[in-house]
Structures are given as C-alpha cells and as structure tokens.
Amino acid sequence: MKKTRILSLVFAIVIGVLLGVSFSAWYPQFRYSRWFNLIPQELEHTDYICVVVLSEQKNYIFHDKKLVAKYIVSTGSKDRYDSDRTLRQGVWRLGRRMEEGLAPLYGPRLIYLEYYNQIRKEFVQTQKAFHGTDEPYNLGKATSMGCVYHHNDVIVELYDMLPTGSLVITVEK
C-alpha cells in the first residue's frame, strides 16, 4: 500500500514537471498541509481554519482540515494609499465582532483579526478585520486598507459559520 502511494506520488510529480504544472496543483492536500504547518506548535488547531492567499486574493475555509469553501477577497494595497497597507503573512485569530453601526465601507459584518506575536507567544489586537465591502468590483485585487474584504453575502455567511478564536493564516502562495 505504501509503495503504491509513493509510486503514484512520483508519477504525479513527473507528469506535472513534463506538463509544467506545479506539484501543489496536482496534490492540493500537500499545499494545504504546508499551510497548516505554519501554525506554531504551542497553538491548538481550531475546528475552522482560514487561509488567505495574498497572491491569489482568495480565502480558503477549512473545517477539520478539509476544504469547505473558497472565496475571492481583496487584501491590503501596496500603493493605493499614502502608505503600504499590505497585509503581512502570519498567524491570526478571529476576535471581536460587529454587526451594527458599521459604515458602508465595512459592509454588513466585521470580525477583527488578532495577530499572533511569536516572540511574546500571545495574540495582539489589531485594526485588521474580515468584513464586507461597498467596492465589490475590487474583489480579486489587492486594494484594501489592510483588511480582508469579502462580498457582503459571504461575510454574513462567515460571521455565522466561523467561531470567535478560529485561526487565520496569511500566506503569499
């Protein structure tokens, strides 16, 4: 059984190289496990984990390490504003939530992101958040002020689906 699995893996890599397709494209689970390995050992994995891939402008939603949804987002812009608002790579968790009194810019829901400081071994509150947008035409492009914009219907769904404390990983690829 193990030998068959190794042979199929080698075969997929060879075919991928011949076709110019990356290994990650052939074996998405390999890519996903690479993302999960970015979570520091001292943190427990949560039932839901979000992976925001900056180069793709996508948010991958996992439940029990199985992909359950994928959404187009807009993350921080490098040059749209006076300063670089690029969302940094790292580990975050979902924090405080808001659904009332939001400016139209934020859409119908907002979930703050807390950044994991690996030196201090603790989460730190930030002004970054998952939220909706009044600029849906910018989804798929890095145009935000540093947050992760979602389509308004999607942020309502995520607000209801994702528990506070769920981990979020931001990666370039």
Secondary structure by P-SEA (a helix, b strand, c coil): caaaaaaaaaaaaaaaaaaccccccccaaaaaaaaaaccccccccccbbbbbbccccbbbbbccccccccccccccccccccccccccbbbbbbccccccccccccccbbbbbbbbcccccbbbbcccccccccccccccccccccbbbccaaaaaaaaacccccbbbbbbcc
